[in-house]
Amino acid sequence: MLWLVSLVVVAAIVLAAYISRQRVRRTLATEGMEGRLLYSDANRRGAVLKCESLGLKGKPDYVFEHDGQLIVIERKKREVTNQRPYEGELLQIAAYCVLAEERFGNEVKVGRLQYLNETIDVPFTAELRQRMVATLEQMRRAEQAGEAHRSHHRRNACAKCGFKSRCGEALA
């Protein structure tokens, strides 16, 4: 009897995972995203991607492979203004491109920022990569020197921040 219960539980887990993956694929297909889905953190259960050489880790929303190319997609909960992403969003997509390259072993040529009102493709260039690495180094130096300060006034951002336990300036 125990084996039957175990079998039913395993079947339910497999079915739930399949349904979840199909739902994500249908949603993405309606938004014009084609290709093979390699990674998803849409349900907040994606594995943390890591790049040990840069001491970098993170969870992009999606990584697709389309025509042999990796495409990293990050969805934003705001509208883009003046057709320009913030510098931090560009650096975030660059970091996710590095993480995808490390995890999947393919070069990323474009990251995609999806806003509520528009989708912007961000070429992942050597210049953008270098800006991201330089920013990481600058952030680490500031933290080591005790000069890293909160850069906003949003309680919500502090509540979700991974550094809030070590931050003397947290709002939440």
C-alpha positions in Angstrom: 0.0 0.0 0.0 2.9 2.4 0.8 4.3 1.9 -2.7 1.0 2.9 -4.2 0.9 6.1 -2.2 4.5 6.8 -3.1 3.7 6.2 -6.8 0.7 8.6 -6.7 2.8 11.3 -4.9 5.6 11.0 -7.5 3.1 11.1 -10.4 1.4 14.2 -8.9 4.8 16.0 -8.6 5.8 15.1 -12.2 2.3 16.2 -13.5 2.5 19.5 -11.6 6.0 20.2 -13.0 4.8 19.4 -16.5 1.7 21.6 -16.3 3.8 24.4 -14.8 6.4 24.2 -17.6 3.6 24.1 -20.3 1.9 27.1 -18.8 5.2 29.0 -18.9 5.8 28.0 -22.5 2.3 29.1 -23.6 2.7 32.4 -21.8 6.1 33.0 -23.4 4.9 32.0 -26.8 2.1 34.6 -26.7 4.7 37.2 -25.8 6.8 36.4 -28.9 9.5 34.4 -27.2 10.5 31.5 -29.3 13.0 28.7 -28.8 13.8 26.1 -26.2 13.4 27.2 -22.6 16.6 26.2 -20.7 15.9 28.0 -17.4 13.0 29.7 -15.6 12.7 31.4 -12.3 9.1 32.4 -13.1 7.8 30.4 -10.1 10.7 31.6 -7.9 12.0 28.0 -7.7 14.9 28.3 -10.3 18.3 27.3 -9.2 20.8 30.1 -8.3 23.2 30.5 -11.2 26.8 31.1 -10.3 30.1 32.4 -11.8 32.8 31.6 -9.3 35.5 33.6 -11.1 33.5 36.8 -10.6 31.9 35.8 -7.3 28.6 36.5 -9.0 25.3 34.7 -8.5 21.7 35.4 -9.5 18.4 34.2 -10.9 17.3 35.6 -14.3 13.7 35.2 -15.2 14.3 33.1 -18.3 17.1 31.7 -20.5 16.2 30.5 -24.0 18.1 28.9 -26.8 17.0 30.1 -30.2 18.9 29.2 -33.4 21.9 28.1 -31.3 22.0 31.4 -29.4 21.3 32.0 -25.7 18.8 34.8 -24.9 18.5 36.0 -21.3 15.2 37.6 -20.4 14.5 39.7 -17.4 10.9 41.0 -16.8 10.4 44.3 -15.1 7.3 45.5 -13.2 7.5 49.0 -14.5 7.0 50.9 -17.8 10.1 52.0 -19.5 10.3 55.8 -20.0 12.0 57.5 -23.0 12.8 54.0 -24.3 15.8 53.8 -22.0 16.5 51.3 -19.3 18.2 52.4 -16.1 21.9 51.8 -15.8 21.3 49.3 -13.0 19.0 47.3 -15.2 21.6 47.2 -18.0 24.2 45.9 -15.5 21.7 43.4 -14.1 21.0 41.9 -17.5 24.8 41.9 -18.2 25.4 39.9 -15.0 22.6 37.5 -16.0 24.3 37.0 -19.4 27.5 36.1 -17.7 25.7 33.6 -15.5 23.9 32.0 -18.4 27.2 31.7 -20.3 28.8 30.1 -17.3 25.9 27.7 -16.7 25.1 26.7 -20.3 28.5 27.0 -22.0 27.3 29.2 -24.9 28.0 32.8 -25.7 25.2 35.3 -25.1 24.8 38.0 -27.6 21.6 39.7 -26.4 19.8 40.1 -23.2 16.1 41.1 -23.2 14.4 43.5 -20.8 10.7 43.1 -20.8 8.8 46.1 -19.4 5.1 46.5 -19.0 4.9 48.6 -22.1 7.9 47.5 -24.2 10.6 45.0 -24.8 14.2 46.2 -25.3 16.9 44.0 -26.6 20.3 44.8 -25.0 23.4 43.7 -27.0 25.7 41.9 -24.6 28.9 43.6 -25.8 32.5 43.4 -24.4 32.0 47.0 -23.3 28.8 46.2 -21.3 30.6 43.2 -19.8 33.5 45.3 -18.7 31.2 48.0 -17.2 29.5 45.3 -15.2 32.8 43.8 -13.9 34.1 47.3 -13.1 30.9 48.1 -11.2 31.2 44.8 -9.2 34.8 45.7 -8.3 33.8 49.2 -7.3 30.9 47.8 -5.1 33.3 45.3 -3.4 35.8 48.0 -2.7 33.1 50.3 -1.2 31.8 47.4 1.0 35.3 46.5 2.2 36.0 50.1 3.1 32.6 50.5 4.9 31.5 53.0 2.3 28.6 51.1 0.8 25.4 53.1 1.4 21.7 52.5 0.5 21.0 54.2 -2.9 17.2 54.6 -2.6 14.3 55.5 -0.2 12.0 52.5 -0.9 11.0 50.3 2.0 9.9 47.6 -0.4 13.4 47.3 -1.9 15.0 47.0 1.5 12.5 44.3 2.5 13.6 42.1 -0.4 17.3 42.8 -0.2 19.8 40.0 0.5 22.0 42.4 2.4 19.4 43.8 4.8 20.7 41.8 7.7 24.1 43.4 7.3 22.9 46.9 6.4 22.8 49.7 9.0 20.7 51.8 6.7 17.8 49.3 6.0 14.3 50.8 5.9 12.5 47.6 6.6 
